[in-house]
Amino acid sequence: MGIESMGLRESKKQETRQLISDHATRLFIEQGFEQTTIAEIATAARVAKKTVTNYFPRKEDLALDHHEAFTAGLAAAVADRPAGESALTVLRREFAAAVEQCNPVAGFAGLAFARMIAESPTLTARLRELHDQREEALAAALADLAPADAPPIAPRAAAALLGAAHRLLFQRIQELTLAGEPDERIAATVAEEATYVFDLLATGLEAHPPTEA
């Protein structure tokens, strides 16, 4: 009974979090991010203002509510990769799957949402910050796998290259979205362009980290 009660409470929390996020996103799109207040979001979601800030300490996280999955995703994929597989190989495969699914974490969020971010200096800055955090997390994951004789800069160099590739492709998805392209066409275009981008990295990163790691 105790476990069941905990499960119900957690489910209720998730429902409340999603409700707040949904109302916040709607208001941000309708009114603009900077123009929308936490009090307005609380009123729309029929919760206390403090409830909103308890679930989302930063206003930006109400809009970019996949930020935890975004910043941790590359590092997690590398850490959980099959034995003998390079970071480039697994991240290339994971990105291809995300594009095929039109995953929001990869940048597929629709025209209204993409426009909301593009028109908000605060959200644009926060998104750059999240890209930086994702790269830092990837560098830490690669450092854990690096052999003892690897140059200290090696994990950061590999993370910088891989992070830049993912940042570029994310921006490309946003660019095509803002141009009014449908998700299916964006996915087809970016899948082809991702092949080119990852091929550029293959010579230097295909064996990083070493297969014996």
PABAGU-399640 format. One record per residue: residue in three letters; z negated, x, y negated of N, C-alpha, C, O in turn. Coordinates in steps of 0.1 Angstrom, whole numbers, plus 2048, in hexadecimal, padded with zeros to 3 digits. Layout:
N
AlaZXYZXYZXYZXY
...
END
This chain:
213
Met80080880C8008008008008097F38078067EA
Gly7F88147F47F881D7E98058237E68098247DA
Ile80C8287F081982E7EF8238247EA82B8277E1
Glu8228177EF82B80D7EA82980A7DB8338087D4
Ser81C80A7D78198077C981E8127C08248107B5
Met81D81F7C582282A7BD8328297BC83782C7B1
Gly8388257C78478237C784B8187BD85581A7B6
Leu84480D7BC8478027B38458077A484D80479C
Arg83A80E7A283781379584281D79084781C785
Glu84682679985182F79685E82879386582B78A
Ser86181E79B86D81679986C80F78C87780E785
Lys86180978885F80377B86180C770868809766
Lys85C81877185E82276786D82676587282775A
Gln87482777088282A76F88A81F769893821761
Glu88681376C88D80776688A80775789380474F
Thr87E80A75287A80A74488281573D887813732
Arg88282074388982C73D89882973B89E82B731
Gln89E8237468AC81F7458AF81473A8B9815733
Leu8A680B73A8A78007308A78067218AF802719
Ile89D80F71F89C8157128A981D70F8AE81C704
Ser8AD8257188B982D7168C68247148CE82870B
Asp8C781971B8D38117198D380B70B8DD80A705
His8C78067078C78006F98C980A6EF8D08086E5
Ala8C38166F18C58216E78D48256E68D98266DB
Thr8DB8266F18E982A6F18F181F6EA8FA8236E2
Arg8EE8136ED8F68086E68F48096D78FE8076CF
Leu8E880B6D28E580B6C48EB8186BE8F18176B3
Phe8EB8236C58F182F6BF90082D6BE9058326B4
Ile9068276C79158246C691881B6BB92281C6B4
Glu9108106BA9128066AF90F80B6A1917808698
Gln9048136A08FF81669390182568F900828683
Gly90382D69990283C6978F584169B8EA83A69A
Phe8F584D6A08E88536A58DE85569A8D285169B
Glu8E285C68F8D985F6848D485267E8C8852679
Gln8DC84867D8D883B6768CE83367E8C782A679
Thr8CD83568B8C582D6948B78326958B583E697
Thr8AD82A69489F82E69589882B6A289D8236AA
Ile88E8336A58868306B18808226B188081C6BC
Ala87C81E6A68768106A58818066A887D7FC6AF
Glu88D8086A48987FE6A889A7FE6B789D7F36BD
Ile89A80A6BD89C80B6CB8918046D38937FC6DC
Ala8848066CE8798006D487A7F06D38777E96DD
Thr87E7EB6C887F7DD6C688A7D76CF8887CD6D5
Ala8957DE6D08A07D96D989C7D96E88A07D06EF
Ala8947E36EC8907E46FA8837DC6FD87F7DB708
Arg87D7D76F28717CF6F38667D76F985E7D3702
Val8647E36F48597EC6F88537F26EB8597F06E0
Ala8477F86ED8417FE6E184880B6DD84F8116E6
Lys84880F6D184E81B6CC8498276D48518306D7
Lys83C8276D68368326DE83C8336EC83D83E6F2
Thr83F8286F28458286FF85282F6FF855837708
Val85A82D6F58678346F38658436F386B84A6FA
Thr85B8476EA8598566E985285C6F58548686F8
Asn84B8546FD84585970985085C71384F86671A
Tyr85A85471486585671E86F860718875868720
Phe87186070B87B8697058758706F987686B6EE
Pro86E87B6FB8688826F08718866E586D8876D9
Arg87E8896E888888C6DE8928806DC89687B6E6
Lys89587D6D089E8726CE8AC8756D58B286C6DA
Glu8B08816D48BD8856DA8BE8826E98C887F6EE
Asp8B28836F08B28806FE8B48727028B886E70D
Leu8B38696F88B685B6FA8C58596FC8CA850703
Ala8CD8616F58DB8616F68E08697028E986570A
Leu8DB8767038DF87F70D8D587F7188CE88871B
Asp8D487371F8C98717298CC8777368C387773F
His8D887E7388DA8867448D78947428DC89D749
His8D08987378CE8A67338C88AE73E8CB8BA73F
Glu8BE8A97468B88B17508C18B475B8C28C0760
Ala8C98AB7608D38AE76A8DE8B77658E38C076C
Phe8E18B67588EB8BE7528E68CD7528EE8D6756
Thr8DA8CF74D8D68DD74B8D38E47588D48F075A
Ala8CF8DC7628CB8E276F8D68E37798D48E9783
Gly8E18DB7778EB8D97818F18E67868F28E8793
Leu8F68EF77E8FD8FB7828F390478A8F7909795
Ala8E79067858DD90E78C8DA90879A8D89107A3
Ala8D88FB79A8D58F57A78E08F77B18DD8FA7BD
Ala8EC8F57AD8F88F77B68F89057BC8FB9077C7
Val8F690F7B38F691D7B88EA9207C18EC9267CB
Ala8DF91B7BE8D391D7C68D49177D48CF91C7DE
Asp8DB90C7D58DC9047E18E99077E88ED9007F2
Arg8F19107E48FE9137EA8FD9187F88F391E7FC
Pro90791580090791A80E90792980E90C930805
Ala90192F81990093E81A90E94481991893F820
Gly91094E81291C955811926950807931956806
Glu92394580092C93F7F79299457E891D9457E5
Ser9339487E193194D7D392D9427CA9309367CC
Ala9279467BF92493C7B49309357AF9309297AD
Leu93B93D7AD9479377A894D92C7B29519227AD
Thr94D92F7BE9529267C894B9197C895190E7C8
Val93D9197C893690D7C99379057BB9378F97BC
Leu93790C7B09379057A39458FF7A19478F579B
Arg94F9067A695D9017A595E8F47AE9648EA7A9
Arg9588F47B99598E87C29518DD7BC9558D17BC
Glu9458E07B693C8D67B09438CF7A49428C37A2
Phe94A8D879C9518D279095C8C979595E8BF78F
Ala9648CD79F96F8C57A396A8B77A89708AD7A5
Ala95F8B77AF9598AB7B49548A27A89568967A8
Ala94E8A879E94A8A179295589B78B95588F786
Val9608A278A96C89D78397289178B976887785
Glu9738937989788887A097087B79F97687079F
Gln96387D79D95A87179C95986C78D95286278A
Cys95F87478495E87177594F87077294A86776B
Asn94887A77693987B77493687D76593B88675F
Pro92C87576092887675292288474F924889744
Val91C88A7599168987579218A275491F8AC74D
Ala92D8A07599388A975793F8A67499478AE745
Gly93C89B74394189773694888A73594D88672A
Phe94988374095087674094686B73B93D867742
Ala94886672F93E85C72A94585172293E84971C
Gly95285172195984771A95B84A70B954852705
Leu9648437059688466F795D8446ED95A84C6E5
Ala9568386EE94C8356E594083F6E593B8436DB
Phe93C8436F193284D6F293685B6ED92E8616E6
Ala94285F6F194786C6EC94886C6DD9458766D6
Arg94C8616D794D8606C893F8616C293D8676B7
Met93685A6C892885A6C39238696C291D86C6B8
Ile9258716CC92187F6CC9288876C292288E6BA
Ala9358856C193E88D6B893A88A6AA93B8936A1
Glu93687E6A793387A69992487D69592087B68A
Ser91C88269E90E88569C90C89469C90D89A6A6
Pro90989A6909058A86908F98AC6998F98B669F
Thr8F08A26998E48A56A28E78A56B08E28AE6B7
Leu8EF89C6B58F389C6C38FC8A76C78FB8AD6D2
Thr9058AB6BE90E8B66C09068C36C29098CB6CA
Ala8FC8C56B98F38D16BA8EB8D06C78E98DB6CD
Arg8E68C56CA8DE8C46D78E68C76E38E28CD6EC
Leu8F38C26E38FC8C56EE8FE8D46F08FF8D96FB
Arg9008DB6E59028E96E58F58F06EB8F68F96F3
Glu8EA8EB6E78DD8F06EC8DC8EE6FB8D78F7702
Leu8E18E27008E08DF70E8EA8E87168E68ED721
His8F58EB7118FE8F57178F89037188F9909723
Asp8F190770E8EA91470E8DF9147198DD91D720
Gln8D79097198CD9087238D29087318CC90E73A
Arg8DE9027338E49017418E89107458E6914750
Glu8EE91773B8F292573E8E592E7418E693674A
Glu8DA92C73A8CE93373C8C893074A8C4939751
Ala8C992474E8C492075B8CD9267668C892A771
Leu8DA9267648E392C76E8E093B76F8E094177A
Ala8DE9427648DB9507648CE95376C8CE95D773
Ala8C494A76A8B894C7728BA94B7818B5952789
Ala8C29417858C593F7938CD94B7988CA94F7A4
Leu8D79507918DE95B7958D69687968D897079F
Ala8CC96978D8C397578D8BB97579A8B897F79F
Asp8B796979F8AF9687AB8B796D7B78B19707C1
Leu8C496C7B68CD9707C18D297E7C08D99837CA
Ala8D09847B58D79917B38D099C7BB8C499C7BC
Pro8D89A57C18D39B07C88CB9BA7BF8CE9BA7B3
Ala8C39C27C48BA9CB7BC8C29D57B48BD9D97A9
Asp8CE9D97B98D59E37B28DF9DD7A88E79E47A2
Ala8DF9D07A68E89CA79C8E49CD78E8D89CE78B
Pro8ED9CF7858E99D27778E19C67718E59BA775
Pro8D79C87698CF9BD7648D79B375D8D39A775D
Ile8E29B67578EA9AD74F8F39A47588F999A754
Ala8F59A87658FE9A176E8FC99276F90698A76D
Pro8F098D7718EE97E7728F29777658F896C766
Arg8EE97D75A8F197774D90097774A90596E744
Ala90698274E91598374C91C97875492597174F
Ala91997776191F96D76991C95F764925956764
Ala91095C76090C94F75B91494C74E91894174B
Ala91595674591D95473992B95073B930947735
Leu93195674593F95374894194574F94993D74B
Leu93894375893893675F93492A75593A920755
Gly92A92D74D926923743930920739932915735
Ala93892B73594292972B94D92073195391872A
Ala95192273D95B91B74495790C74495F903741
His94B9097489468FB7499458F573B9488E973A
Arg9418FD7329408F872494E8F471F9508E9719
Leu9588FC7219668FA71D96B8ED7249728E571D
Leu9698EC73196E8E07389678D373396D8C9733
Phe95A8D47319538C972B9598C471E95C8B971C
Gln95B8CE7159618CB70896F8C570A9738BD702
Arg9768CA7149848C57169838B671A98C8AE715
Ile97A8B37229788A572697589C71A97A891718
Gln96C8A171196989A7059758996FC97788E6F6
Glu97C8A36FB9888A36F29928996F79988916EE
Leu99589870499F88F7099998817089A1877706
Thr98C87F70998687270898886D6FA98B8616F7
Leu9858756F09868726E299586F6DE9988686D5
Ala99E8756E69AC8726E39B18656E99BC8606E8
Gly9A785E6F09AA8516F69B08517049B5846709
Glu9B085C70B9B585D7189AC85672299F857720
Pro9B184E72C9A88487369A285373F9A885E741
Asp99784F74699085974E99985E75999986A75D
Glu9A285675F9AA85A76A9B48657669B686F76D
Arg9B986475A9C386E7559BB87A7509C0886752
Ile9AF87974B9A78847479A388C7539A4898753
Ala99F88575E99C88C76A9A78947709A689F774
Ala9B388E7709BF8957759C28A276D9C58AC772
Thr9C18A07609C48AB7579BA8B67589BE8C2759
Val9AD8B37589A38BD7599A28C376699E8CF767
Ala9A58BC7719A58C277E9AF8CE77F9AC8D8784
Glu9BB8CC7799C58D67799C18E276F9C38ED773
Glu9BB8DE7649B78E975B9AB8F17609AA8FD75E
Ala9A28EA7689978F176E99C8FB778996906779
Thr9A68F877F9AC9017899B090E7819AD919786
Tyr9B690D7769BB91876E9AE9207699AE92C76B
Val9A491976499992075E99192776998E933767
Phe98F92177598792877F98F93378598993D78A
Asp99C9317869A593C78B9A39497829A3954787
Leu9A29477759A095276C99395A76F99296676E
Leu98995377497C95977797B95F785973967788
Ala98595B78E98495F79C98396E79F97B9727A7
Thr98B97679898B98479B97D98A7999799937A1
Gly97798778E96A98D78B95E98779195498E793
Leu95F97A79595397379995396E7A89499687AD
Glu95E9707AF95F96A7BC95596F7C69519687CF
Ala95097C7C39469827CC9389827C693098A7C9
His93697A7BC92997A7B592296D7B79279627B4
Pro91596D7BC90E9787C191497D7CE91B9767D5
Pro9109897D391698E7DF9149857EB90A97E7EB
Thr91D9857F491C97B7FF91097D80890C97380F
Glu90A9888088FE98A8108F298580A8E7985810
Ala8F39807FD8E797B7F68E296F7FD8D89697F9
END
